[in-house]
């Protein structure tokens, strides 16, 4: 039994758990209607919004609990040889009791988050995962519907580089979903024209859509063989208007 465990493991950054949708180009005007000059951006944004909605619904409570963990102090439990962050968190309507555990073992750290909601469920293992000891990568498995049909639904893989998460991928593992095996992956690149990308695969359609864009200028391009019936890129400029791609 370890009596002096030292310092608690560092919790992986929130960007290892929460896919950042904020850098994707957005348009607030025109009452949400798609202008004829913005078909390429519009198509990319429509598919992007599907994932944003899906992830938002399934991840609301675990994301809330995950982000709150950084403000807590860990306590070591000698009998279990693991660390515990115990706290309450509220979404404005309900209050949840959260218990995050970390156990270093076999060259990695195992993580488990149990969440309880009064008169609904108790100690539901909402997500679990592993991270490397150097903090440069890991994975999470997220469950859903603790009150109805509890099951694993999302698998998250992430890598870290230069103090930032370099890539993160969500894969649907929910056997009750018609989009099982679908995934969305986000990452940063060193490109001069485009510095960010999304890969969006919909298993139901067997189609991989690739989106490259510049997080500063909003210019981007999309490739989608299932939609366009070829492997060509379609581009938009900083005003999200369709343009011919540079060769």
Secondary structure, DSSP 8 states (H G I E B T S, - for coil): --S---S------GGGTS---TTS-----GGG---GGGHHHHHHHHHHHHHHHHHHHHHHHHHHHHHHGGGS--EEETTTTEEEEEEEEE-SS-EEEEEEEEEEETTEEEEEEEEEETTTEEEEEEEEEEEETTSSEEEEEEEE-TTT--EEEEEEEEEEETTEEEEEEEEE--TTSTTTT-EEEEEE---SS--EEEEEEETTTTEEEEEEE-TTT--EEEEEHHHHSSS--EEE-TTS-EE----
